[in-house]
């Protein structure tokens, strides 16, 4: 049996990077393959971002990511190009220098769309990665670095004849990006026994909501041959759905990333868009000594809830079990896997049940030891 785990946003901590994985590292070490989404730039270059907030730390700290026992790292991030092509490429190299297979990003679109393929127990396990939440110009092109795009378009539909009333929000997958993604899946399927697709997407910081395009893309990806969808980006847990026996984790939330107060406050001062985002979603909590240095990653209590998403594979690469290990991010921004008797375990379970019901998805979550088990069919 091969055990594959996936976690959401990770980054080398600015402060005490070696302590970031103190709780989660020993748990992740038990898996055969571990995937994560990188959300930080690694460079010694001094540059002022055009955006309000960017994730930048020194390349030396990237070595601490090895304590998370990561194998595959996606860099198809909405922050990937915040400081331009040089820092982008430095970051890719910093991650590769630690032995991680980097996907979803590269020196050109061909490299960004290339899969990572690992062999475990006689199985070829493949990963592809894309982002739907890229700013204009962050996408890779034939002769330009960037991320592999899976963009979407938004339509605001008036549903009440009276002016000024709230619209219905419709989203649609970009046809060209979706076609390219499906071509990538067809090619990767020929080289793999099991294929996971990572998507940095979704409606960020809004509880429960899954956009139309996410469901559209998810089904198309599985219909094309993918075995698992790993979603992240909204910084909140969202529903898990099983389609044709394959899991769709719409968002497994953030995981292991700190947010220094000085960087957050500088971004708020520099950029009105970012200031409004923080002010709209931050809830003040009592500060600890550590919090005086950084604004804890969880801007509100719901952002502290996360999971380790996993599947167990039989020798023929079929999925035997779909599981989630509940995780709570503590006041030091460390992910802490929860045991069944921990209060945080029940918080994650109740939250998942709530956001799943909100989307009228029928998935049931059953306690199985220290895990939540999800029926395959």
C-alpha angles and dihedrals in degrees: 000000000000119000117207121189131191130193131183132237115355135174139167107265120247090219125041093351092179091062096055093090099038093119105025100039096073090050095048090048088070093067127087094220128020125193127193139173114238114219103172137080118227116208144114090221115121108222136150112233121226089220125073098247133020134173112238131156137152117287092235090069091062089080088072089068088074087072087069090061090231120175105174125033126188118211096182088122136149086233097048097102100032092118099033136254100312096055089040091057092042088056094050089051093046090055094045091049088063090056098258122140104234118210137176093036138066151132090290140001093272092058093042091055096046117113128235112229123194129182118224126166092344093309127115107222116193134196133194126181137200140165130224096182102064123140114234110284096022093100121099118245135186093280102016133080120238146098130311105258131222097172130182137201129227130220122187106210120199107226101171118061091220115093119247096030122132115274129225109249115226124185130191132191115249104254097219094047093047092049091051091049092052090049088053091051092051091052094044092049090064090059101040144058094204126024127196122189121205119207124187098201147107142091105308124225093359114119118242100341117134115188122234093245092057092061091043093052094041094057094043091051093051092043087055092056110276117140102202139017119211110196127188139147106091092085088228135086114258134184127297116223130187114215120181089345093305124114122240110195099192092191130353089185128224120320123179116005134114126212115211113221093225092056093046092049093045090052092049090051092048101043129039093199091057093044092054091048093053095043091050096052108028121104117192118235132178109283124234123205089266092050089059087071099043140018102246112250090245103078087182132014095260091060088062091068118091143145144216102233115207147169131200116218130206121222089269090054094250116142112255099175139009113207143173125201108207114234133189121200109224130215090274089057090249117142109235116196109223128226121217092260095052119102090230091060091062092044091057093045093051092045093051091049091050098049091043092053089046089063093044090243113151099215115138122209116209125189110244109176106296092343140076111235121210121201114245093218 
